[in-house]
Amino acid sequence: MEEYDNVEFLANGAFGRVYKATRRQDQSIVVVKQIPLINCDDSVHNEIRLLRGVQHPNVVRYLDSFVDGESKMFCIVMEFADAGDLHTLIRSRKEKSQPFRESELWNFFSAIARGLLCLHQNRILHRDLVFFGLRIFLIQGLETREHSIDE
């Protein structure tokens, strides 16, 4: 993790912890998913293989992966969704009694459908859909990105 600054804890994921960080190389904000090496098996390597192969504007981008010897963690670096997630936006708009315009809803639906189509064309099952916990992330301008693998 020595190539990253401003590391900030975001959440616990299914396999490890998720952090927001600044990549020193280009000052970009990224998400770093840390998985204890002891928990790394074929499924983690399969996840990396799948993530590397998906390049679509509506799917969260894989950027890098590495082993952090100091913390004994396997790290997956992903694009940071700077506008949060759709679930939080929906709750916020509901609390403020600010309904979505029909055009916004169609934009969300269209972006989600395009992201899912890309995943399905790559024979990737979006596991979150099975549990109705769809993780939709937002990029400034309300562009949607899906996370293709459980966090």
NORBEL-V880944 format. One record per pair of residues at least 4 apart in sequence whose ideal C-beta (glycine too) atoms are under 8 Angstrom apart, sorted by sequence separation. I is the first residue (numbers start at 1). GAP is how many residues later the second one is. D is the distance in Angstrom with one decimal. If there is no record, write none. Layout:
# NORBEL-V880944
i=I gap=GAP d=D
i=I gap=GAP d=D
This chain:
# NORBEL-V880944
i=12 gap=4 d=7.7
i=13 gap=4 d=6.7
i=23 gap=4 d=7.0
i=35 gap=4 d=5.6
i=36 gap=4 d=7.5
i=40 gap=4 d=4.6
i=41 gap=4 d=7.8
i=42 gap=4 d=5.9
i=43 gap=4 d=6.4
i=44 gap=4 d=6.8
i=45 gap=4 d=6.5
i=46 gap=4 d=6.3
i=47 gap=4 d=6.1
i=48 gap=4 d=6.2
i=49 gap=4 d=6.7
i=50 gap=4 d=6.7
i=55 gap=4 d=8.0
i=68 gap=4 d=7.4
i=81 gap=4 d=6.8
i=84 gap=4 d=4.9
i=85 gap=4 d=7.1
i=86 gap=4 d=6.2
i=87 gap=4 d=6.6
i=88 gap=4 d=6.2
i=89 gap=4 d=6.2
i=90 gap=4 d=6.3
i=91 gap=4 d=6.3
i=92 gap=4 d=6.4
i=100 gap=4 d=4.4
i=101 gap=4 d=7.4
i=102 gap=4 d=6.4
i=103 gap=4 d=6.4
i=104 gap=4 d=6.5
i=105 gap=4 d=6.2
i=106 gap=4 d=6.0
i=107 gap=4 d=6.3
i=108 gap=4 d=6.2
i=109 gap=4 d=6.2
i=110 gap=4 d=6.4
i=111 gap=4 d=6.3
i=112 gap=4 d=6.3
i=113 gap=4 d=6.2
i=114 gap=4 d=6.6
i=115 gap=4 d=6.6
i=116 gap=4 d=6.1
i=117 gap=4 d=6.1
i=118 gap=4 d=6.5
i=120 gap=4 d=7.1
i=125 gap=4 d=7.8
i=127 gap=4 d=7.5
i=138 gap=4 d=5.8
i=139 gap=4 d=4.4
i=147 gap=4 d=6.2
i=12 gap=5 d=5.7
i=13 gap=5 d=5.1
i=22 gap=5 d=6.1
i=23 gap=5 d=5.1
i=35 gap=5 d=5.9
i=39 gap=5 d=7.5
i=40 gap=5 d=7.6
i=54 gap=5 d=5.3
i=68 gap=5 d=4.8
i=84 gap=5 d=6.3
i=93 gap=5 d=4.6
i=100 gap=5 d=5.2
i=119 gap=5 d=4.3
i=125 gap=5 d=7.7
i=128 gap=5 d=5.0
i=129 gap=5 d=5.8
i=138 gap=5 d=7.0
i=139 gap=5 d=7.6
i=1 gap=6 d=6.6
i=11 gap=6 d=7.5
i=12 gap=6 d=7.4
i=22 gap=6 d=7.3
i=23 gap=6 d=7.9
i=55 gap=6 d=7.5
i=67 gap=6 d=7.4
i=68 gap=6 d=7.8
i=83 gap=6 d=7.7
i=93 gap=6 d=6.9
i=119 gap=6 d=7.7
i=128 gap=6 d=5.2
i=138 gap=6 d=6.1
i=139 gap=6 d=5.9
i=11 gap=7 d=4.8
i=22 gap=7 d=5.9
i=23 gap=7 d=5.3
i=67 gap=7 d=5.6
i=68 gap=7 d=5.4
i=93 gap=7 d=6.4
i=119 gap=7 d=5.5
i=128 gap=7 d=5.2
i=137 gap=7 d=7.1
i=138 gap=7 d=7.4
i=9 gap=8 d=6.7
i=10 gap=8 d=4.7
i=21 gap=8 d=7.5
i=22 gap=8 d=7.6
i=54 gap=8 d=7.1
i=66 gap=8 d=7.8
i=67 gap=8 d=7.3
i=100 gap=8 d=8.0
i=126 gap=8 d=7.5
i=136 gap=8 d=5.3
i=137 gap=8 d=4.8
i=9 gap=9 d=7.8
i=10 gap=9 d=6.0
i=20 gap=9 d=6.6
i=21 gap=9 d=5.8
i=35 gap=9 d=6.0
i=65 gap=9 d=7.1
i=66 gap=9 d=5.4
i=136 gap=9 d=7.5
i=137 gap=9 d=7.3
i=9 gap=10 d=5.8
i=10 gap=10 d=5.4
i=20 gap=10 d=7.5
i=21 gap=10 d=7.7
i=52 gap=10 d=5.7
i=65 gap=10 d=6.4
i=116 gap=10 d=6.3
i=136 gap=10 d=5.9
i=137 gap=10 d=6.4
i=8 gap=11 d=6.3
i=20 gap=11 d=6.0
i=21 gap=11 d=5.3
i=51 gap=11 d=3.5
i=65 gap=11 d=4.9
i=66 gap=11 d=7.8
i=135 gap=11 d=6.9
i=7 gap=12 d=5.2
i=8 gap=12 d=4.6
i=19 gap=12 d=7.0
i=20 gap=12 d=7.8
i=64 gap=12 d=7.8
i=65 gap=12 d=6.7
i=134 gap=12 d=7.5
i=135 gap=12 d=4.6
i=7 gap=13 d=7.5
i=8 gap=13 d=7.2
i=18 gap=13 d=6.1
i=19 gap=13 d=4.7
i=64 gap=13 d=4.1
i=116 gap=13 d=7.9
i=6 gap=14 d=7.8
i=7 gap=14 d=4.6
i=18 gap=14 d=7.3
i=19 gap=14 d=7.9
i=48 gap=14 d=7.5
i=62 gap=14 d=7.2
i=63 gap=14 d=4.4
i=6 gap=15 d=6.2
i=18 gap=15 d=5.2
i=19 gap=15 d=6.8
i=62 gap=15 d=7.7
i=63 gap=15 d=6.2
i=5 gap=16 d=6.8
i=6 gap=16 d=4.6
i=17 gap=16 d=7.7
i=18 gap=16 d=7.6
i=62 gap=16 d=6.0
i=63 gap=16 d=6.5
i=135 gap=16 d=6.6
i=4 gap=17 d=4.0
i=5 gap=17 d=4.6
i=16 gap=17 d=6.2
i=17 gap=17 d=5.1
i=48 gap=17 d=5.3
i=61 gap=17 d=6.6
i=62 gap=17 d=8.0
i=4 gap=18 d=6.4
i=15 gap=18 d=7.7
i=16 gap=18 d=4.8
i=60 gap=18 d=5.5
i=61 gap=18 d=4.0
i=4 gap=19 d=5.9
i=5 gap=19 d=6.0
i=16 gap=19 d=4.0
i=60 gap=19 d=5.2
i=128 gap=19 d=7.4
i=1 gap=20 d=7.5
i=3 gap=20 d=6.6
i=4 gap=20 d=6.6
i=13 gap=20 d=6.2
i=15 gap=20 d=4.8
i=16 gap=20 d=6.2
i=126 gap=20 d=6.7
i=3 gap=21 d=5.3
i=10 gap=21 d=7.1
i=60 gap=21 d=6.7
i=3 gap=22 d=6.6
i=86 gap=22 d=6.7
i=112 gap=22 d=7.8
i=126 gap=22 d=6.2
i=127 gap=22 d=7.1
i=128 gap=22 d=6.5
i=16 gap=23 d=7.1
i=127 gap=23 d=5.3
i=15 gap=24 d=6.0
i=112 gap=24 d=6.3
i=124 gap=24 d=5.5
i=7 gap=25 d=7.4
i=51 gap=25 d=7.2
i=124 gap=25 d=7.9
i=4 gap=26 d=7.6
i=51 gap=27 d=7.7
i=119 gap=27 d=7.2
i=4 gap=28 d=6.6
i=48 gap=28 d=6.8
i=108 gap=28 d=7.6
i=15 gap=29 d=7.3
i=47 gap=29 d=7.4
i=115 gap=29 d=7.0
i=119 gap=29 d=5.4
i=37 gap=30 d=6.9
i=44 gap=30 d=6.3
i=115 gap=30 d=7.0
i=116 gap=30 d=7.0
i=1 gap=31 d=7.2
i=115 gap=31 d=4.1
i=111 gap=32 d=6.6
i=112 gap=32 d=6.0
i=30 gap=33 d=6.2
i=111 gap=33 d=3.9
i=34 gap=34 d=7.3
i=38 gap=34 d=7.8
i=40 gap=34 d=5.0
i=108 gap=34 d=7.8
i=111 gap=34 d=8.0
i=112 gap=34 d=6.7
i=37 gap=35 d=5.1
i=107 gap=35 d=6.9
i=36 gap=36 d=6.8
i=37 gap=36 d=6.5
i=108 gap=36 d=5.8
i=34 gap=37 d=7.1
i=36 gap=37 d=6.1
i=37 gap=37 d=5.7
i=107 gap=37 d=7.8
i=35 gap=38 d=6.4
i=36 gap=38 d=7.7
i=104 gap=38 d=6.9
i=34 gap=39 d=4.2
i=35 gap=39 d=4.7
i=34 gap=40 d=7.3
i=35 gap=40 d=7.7
i=34 gap=41 d=5.4
i=35 gap=41 d=7.3
i=33 gap=42 d=6.9
i=32 gap=43 d=5.3
i=33 gap=43 d=4.4
i=32 gap=44 d=7.3
i=33 gap=44 d=7.9
i=32 gap=45 d=5.5
i=33 gap=45 d=6.6
i=31 gap=46 d=7.2
i=32 gap=46 d=7.8
i=30 gap=47 d=5.2
i=31 gap=47 d=4.6
i=30 gap=48 d=6.7
i=31 gap=48 d=7.1
i=86 gap=48 d=8.0
i=30 gap=49 d=6.9
i=31 gap=49 d=5.0
i=87 gap=49 d=7.3
i=89 gap=49 d=6.4
i=30 gap=50 d=5.3
i=31 gap=50 d=7.9
i=85 gap=50 d=6.5
i=86 gap=50 d=3.8
i=29 gap=51 d=4.5
i=85 gap=51 d=6.0
i=86 gap=51 d=7.5
i=28 gap=52 d=7.8
i=85 gap=52 d=5.1
i=86 gap=52 d=6.3
i=29 gap=53 d=6.8
i=58 gap=53 d=4.8
i=84 gap=53 d=7.3
i=85 gap=53 d=6.5
i=23 gap=54 d=7.4
i=58 gap=54 d=7.4
i=83 gap=54 d=7.8
i=84 gap=54 d=5.6
i=83 gap=55 d=3.6
i=58 gap=56 d=4.8
i=59 gap=56 d=5.0
i=81 gap=56 d=3.1
i=82 gap=56 d=7.9
i=83 gap=56 d=5.9
i=16 gap=57 d=7.1
i=57 gap=57 d=7.9
i=58 gap=57 d=3.5
i=81 gap=57 d=5.7
i=82 gap=57 d=6.2
i=83 gap=57 d=5.2
i=56 gap=58 d=7.4
i=81 gap=58 d=5.9
i=82 gap=58 d=5.4
i=83 gap=58 d=7.8
i=86 gap=58 d=6.6
i=56 gap=59 d=6.4
i=59 gap=59 d=5.8
i=83 gap=59 d=6.6
i=20 gap=60 d=6.2
i=58 gap=60 d=6.8
i=59 gap=60 d=6.7
i=56 gap=62 d=4.0
i=54 gap=64 d=6.6
i=81 gap=64 d=5.8
i=54 gap=65 d=7.1
i=79 gap=66 d=7.1
i=1 gap=67 d=5.1
i=2 gap=68 d=7.9
i=54 gap=68 d=5.9
i=1 gap=69 d=7.3
i=53 gap=69 d=6.2
i=78 gap=69 d=7.8
i=1 gap=70 d=6.8
i=54 gap=70 d=7.1
i=50 gap=72 d=7.4
i=1 gap=74 d=7.0
i=50 gap=74 d=5.6
i=60 gap=77 d=6.0
i=61 gap=84 d=7.9
i=58 gap=85 d=7.7
i=60 gap=85 d=4.7
i=57 gap=86 d=7.3
i=58 gap=86 d=6.1
i=59 gap=86 d=6.1
i=60 gap=86 d=6.6
i=58 gap=87 d=5.8
i=59 gap=87 d=5.4
i=60 gap=87 d=4.8
i=57 gap=88 d=7.8
i=58 gap=88 d=6.3
i=59 gap=88 d=7.9
i=60 gap=88 d=7.1
i=59 gap=89 d=5.7
i=54 gap=94 d=6.0
i=51 gap=97 d=6.9
i=50 gap=98 d=6.9
i=51 gap=98 d=6.7
i=50 gap=99 d=6.7
i=47 gap=102 d=5.0
i=33 gap=118 d=6.8
i=18 gap=133 d=6.1
i=15 gap=135 d=7.5
i=14 gap=136 d=4.5
i=13 gap=137 d=7.2
i=14 gap=137 d=6.2
i=13 gap=138 d=3.8
i=11 gap=140 d=7.2
